[in-house]
């Protein structure tokens, strides 16, 4: 299966890409994809953020099961004034 992963803010900077096409196994969860991304892009690993996840523009939990063609957005905490 193939999904599209969109990274925002510091995650985009660390991965060096705003969007990644990711091959995943059937039944993969958001948490599993995040772990794979940290392995593939070591700069994503490190201090743990409280991330938000959205699939097809709807917020989901890390245990959400992905389907072929899904768009997964991974959003780090936002700060500023």
Z-matrix of the N, CA and C atoms (Angstrom, degrees):
N
C 1 1.441
C 2 1.526 1 108.69
N 3 1.301 2 115.87 1 151.93
C 4 1.458 3 121.20 2 177.69
C 5 1.521 4 109.43 3 -124.19
N 6 1.335 5 115.49 4 133.64
C 7 1.461 6 121.24 5 173.82
C 8 1.523 7 108.10 6 -125.10
N 9 1.325 8 115.18 7 163.51
C 10 1.454 9 121.53 8 174.61
C 11 1.518 10 106.92 9 -107.13
N 12 1.338 11 116.66 10 128.96
C 13 1.465 12 121.75 11 178.55
C 14 1.522 13 107.95 12 -110.80
N 15 1.317 14 116.13 13 126.40
C 16 1.456 15 121.53 14 176.80
C 17 1.524 16 108.13 15 -109.06
N 18 1.329 17 115.21 16 128.59
C 19 1.462 18 121.88 17 -179.56
C 20 1.524 19 109.15 18 -111.02
N 21 1.312 20 116.09 19 143.71
C 22 1.458 21 121.02 20 -176.52
C 23 1.526 22 110.80 21 -124.14
N 24 1.327 23 114.70 22 154.92
C 25 1.464 24 124.81 23 172.68
C 26 1.529 25 111.65 24 52.59
N 27 1.321 26 117.55 25 -127.83
C 28 1.463 27 121.77 26 -175.10
C 29 1.534 28 112.12 27 -62.07
N 30 1.317 29 117.51 28 -29.41
C 31 1.466 30 119.58 29 178.63
C 32 1.527 31 110.40 30 -66.03
N 33 1.309 32 116.66 31 -40.73
C 34 1.469 33 121.22 32 177.49
C 35 1.525 34 109.55 33 -62.22
N 36 1.323 35 116.77 34 -44.05
C 37 1.465 36 120.82 35 179.83
C 38 1.520 37 111.34 36 -62.57
N 39 1.311 38 117.06 37 -44.77
C 40 1.470 39 120.76 38 -178.06
C 41 1.525 40 112.79 39 -67.75
N 42 1.327 41 117.42 40 -36.28
C 43 1.469 42 120.69 41 -179.71
C 44 1.522 43 111.43 42 -82.04
N 45 1.335 44 116.30 43 -20.99
C 46 1.450 45 119.79 44 -176.91
C 47 1.522 46 112.81 45 75.05
N 48 1.328 47 116.45 46 18.72
C 49 1.469 48 121.37 47 -179.95
C 50 1.516 49 109.22 48 -154.96
N 51 1.321 50 115.55 49 144.37
C 52 1.458 51 120.45 50 177.15
C 53 1.520 52 111.16 51 -88.69
N 54 1.331 53 115.89 52 -24.57
C 55 1.466 54 120.49 53 -175.94
C 56 1.519 55 109.14 54 -142.86
N 57 1.323 56 115.53 55 137.53
C 58 1.462 57 122.11 56 -178.44
C 59 1.521 58 108.70 57 -132.72
N 60 1.305 59 115.80 58 133.96
C 61 1.469 60 120.48 59 171.72
C 62 1.524 61 106.21 60 -89.83
N 63 1.326 62 117.04 61 123.92
C 64 1.466 63 121.32 62 -172.50
C 65 1.522 64 110.85 63 -123.27
N 66 1.316 65 116.29 64 127.92
C 67 1.464 66 121.81 65 172.87
C 68 1.524 67 107.78 66 -83.74
N 69 1.327 68 116.58 67 130.22
C 70 1.458 69 120.77 68 179.93
C 71 1.523 70 109.70 69 -134.56
N 72 1.307 71 115.33 70 159.19
C 73 1.467 72 120.95 71 176.33
C 74 1.522 73 109.68 72 -80.85
N 75 1.313 74 115.93 73 150.38
C 76 1.461 75 120.17 74 176.66
C 77 1.530 76 108.80 75 -58.68
N 78 1.320 77 116.28 76 137.37
C 79 1.462 78 121.53 77 -179.93
C 80 1.517 79 114.30 78 87.56
N 81 1.338 80 117.61 79 3.84
C 82 1.468 81 120.56 80 179.25
C 83 1.518 82 111.02 81 -67.85
N 84 1.321 83 114.78 82 145.03
C 85 1.464 84 120.67 83 178.41
C 86 1.530 85 109.80 84 -101.13
N 87 1.316 86 115.29 85 167.28
C 88 1.454 87 121.88 86 175.72
C 89 1.526 88 109.76 87 -57.01
N 90 1.321 89 117.74 88 -44.83
C 91 1.472 90 121.64 89 -179.30
C 92 1.526 91 111.30 90 -60.82
N 93 1.325 92 117.49 91 -40.03
C 94 1.461 93 120.67 92 178.81
C 95 1.528 94 111.37 93 -65.77
N 96 1.314 95 116.88 94 -39.81
C 97 1.464 96 120.37 95 177.97
C 98 1.522 97 110.02 96 -65.09
N 99 1.337 98 116.93 97 -42.33
C 100 1.464 99 120.14 98 178.47
C 101 1.525 100 109.93 99 -60.63
N 102 1.317 101 118.16 100 -41.83
C 103 1.465 102 120.92 101 178.58
C 104 1.529 103 110.66 102 -62.97
N 105 1.315 104 117.22 103 -42.80
C 106 1.469 105 121.73 104 178.32
C 107 1.523 106 110.57 105 -61.88
N 108 1.316 107 117.01 106 -42.70
C 109 1.461 108 120.52 107 178.98
C 110 1.523 109 111.43 108 -62.31
N 111 1.326 110 117.32 109 -38.74
C 112 1.466 111 120.40 110 177.72
C 113 1.520 112 110.98 111 -65.31
N 114 1.339 113 117.00 112 -33.77
C 115 1.465 114 120.47 113 176.92
C 116 1.524 115 111.03 114 -72.03
N 117 1.343 116 116.77 115 -40.84
C 118 1.462 117 121.65 116 -178.38
C 119 1.525 118 112.59 117 -74.90
N 120 1.311 119 116.87 118 -31.03
C 121 1.461 120 123.15 119 -179.07
C 122 1.528 121 107.91 120 -125.87
N 123 1.337 122 117.55 121 84.01
C 124 1.466 123 121.50 122 -173.52
C 125 1.532 124 115.08 123 -53.71
N 126 1.320 125 117.66 124 -26.24
C 127 1.471 126 119.20 125 179.35
C 128 1.526 127 112.02 126 -69.18
N 129 1.332 128 117.68 127 -15.69
C 130 1.470 129 120.45 128 175.33
C 131 1.523 130 111.36 129 -75.68
N 132 1.330 131 116.02 130 -25.98
C 133 1.467 132 120.11 131 177.29
C 134 1.524 133 107.37 132 -74.64
N 135 1.279 134 116.59 133 163.12
C 136 1.460 135 119.52 134 -179.42
C 137 1.504 136 109.25 135 131.45
N 138 1.333 137 116.10 136 -144.40
C 139 1.459 138 118.40 137 -179.44
C 140 1.531 139 110.31 138 -54.30
N 141 1.302 140 114.64 139 132.16
C 142 1.456 141 119.88 140 -178.38
C 143 1.522 142 109.85 141 -79.80
N 144 1.306 143 114.72 142 127.50
C 145 1.455 144 121.62 143 175.99
C 146 1.516 145 108.47 144 -99.82
N 147 1.285 146 115.97 145 157.75
C 148 1.462 147 120.78 146 168.77
C 149 1.526 148 105.41 147 -88.29
N 150 1.322 149 115.13 148 97.36
C 151 1.454 150 121.15 149 -174.07
C 152 1.522 151 111.80 150 -88.81
N 153 1.307 152 115.38 151 152.49
C 154 1.454 153 122.13 152 169.63
C 155 1.521 154 107.34 153 -107.15
N 156 1.321 155 115.61 154 143.61
C 157 1.456 156 121.48 155 179.92
C 158 1.523 157 108.71 156 -123.75
N 159 1.320 158 115.71 157 138.84
C 160 1.459 159 120.89 158 175.36
C 161 1.526 160 108.08 159 -133.30
N 162 1.307 161 115.93 160 134.40
C 163 1.462 162 121.72 161 175.36
C 164 1.515 163 107.00 162 -115.89
N 165 1.329 164 114.84 163 122.58
C 166 1.464 165 121.35 164 -178.43
C 167 1.528 166 111.07 165 52.17
N 168 1.342 167 115.35 166 41.39
C 169 1.464 168 125.56 167 175.17
C 170 1.527 169 114.20 168 71.05
N 171 1.330 170 117.42 169 19.39
C 172 1.462 171 122.38 170 174.41
C 173 1.523 172 108.62 171 -121.94
N 174 1.338 173 116.83 172 128.59
C 175 1.459 174 119.63 173 179.47
C 176 1.523 175 110.32 174 -63.20
N 177 1.347 176 114.68 175 139.30
C 178 1.467 177 121.34 176 -178.40
C 179 1.521 178 109.36 177 -136.99
N 180 1.323 179 116.12 178 166.78
C 181 1.464 180 122.23 179 175.94
C 182 1.535 181 108.60 180 -89.01
N 183 1.339 182 116.50 181 163.98
C 184 1.462 183 119.87 182 -179.62
C 185 1.530 184 114.03 183 -61.65
N 186 1.337 185 118.17 184 -20.35
C 187 1.461 186 119.49 185 -179.04
C 188 1.535 187 112.91 186 -90.17
N 189 1.323 188 116.85 187 8.12
C 190 1.471 189 121.47 188 178.38
C 191 1.536 190 109.60 189 -64.62
N 192 1.323 191 117.10 190 131.12
C 193 1.466 192 122.42 191 179.17
C 194 1.524 193 109.07 192 -86.11
N 195 1.328 194 115.33 193 129.84
C 196 1.455 195 121.86 194 -177.29
C 197 1.521 196 111.70 195 -89.18
N 198 1.337 197 115.13 196 155.27
C 199 1.466 198 121.27 197 177.83
C 200 1.523 199 109.04 198 -123.75
N 201 1.316 200 115.15 199 160.93
C 202 1.452 201 121.13 200 179.64
C 203 1.529 202 110.13 201 -55.16
N 204 1.335 203 116.07 202 132.35
C 205 1.456 204 121.18 203 177.98
C 206 1.509 205 115.30 204 87.25
N 207 1.327 206 118.45 205 -3.62
C 208 1.468 207 120.78 206 179.55
C 209 1.530 208 110.57 207 -63.76
N 210 1.332 209 114.98 208 153.92
C 211 1.450 210 122.23 209 171.40
C 212 1.524 211 107.55 210 -111.32
N 213 1.316 212 116.50 211 117.22
C 214 1.456 213 123.16 212 179.89
C 215 1.511 214 108.94 213 -104.75
N 216 1.315 215 117.09 214 120.31
C 217 1.462 216 122.39 215 174.91
C 218 1.529 217 107.75 216 -104.29
N 219 1.325 218 114.86 217 132.35
C 220 1.466 219 120.69 218 178.23
C 221 1.519 220 106.77 219 -116.42
N 222 1.339 221 115.03 220 120.06
C 223 1.455 222 121.10 221 -169.89
C 224 1.534 223 109.38 222 -121.95
N 225 1.331 224 116.84 223 119.21
C 226 1.468 225 120.11 224 177.68
C 227 1.532 226 110.02 225 -80.27
N 228 1.334 227 116.86 226 170.43
C 229 1.469 228 119.56 227 176.37
C 230 1.527 229 109.67 228 -59.76
N 231 1.296 230 115.43 229 146.17
C 232 1.458 231 121.12 230 -179.95
C 233 1.522 232 108.25 231 -113.01
N 234 1.324 233 115.42 232 135.29
C 235 1.464 234 118.94 233 176.04
C 236 1.513 235 108.08 234 -131.37
N 237 1.257 236 114.77 235 166.34
C 238 1.462 237 118.92 236 178.92
C 239 1.508 238 110.09 237 146.85
N 240 1.283 239 115.42 238 -177.08
C 241 1.444 240 118.46 239 -174.59
C 242 1.444 241 114.90 240 -125.43
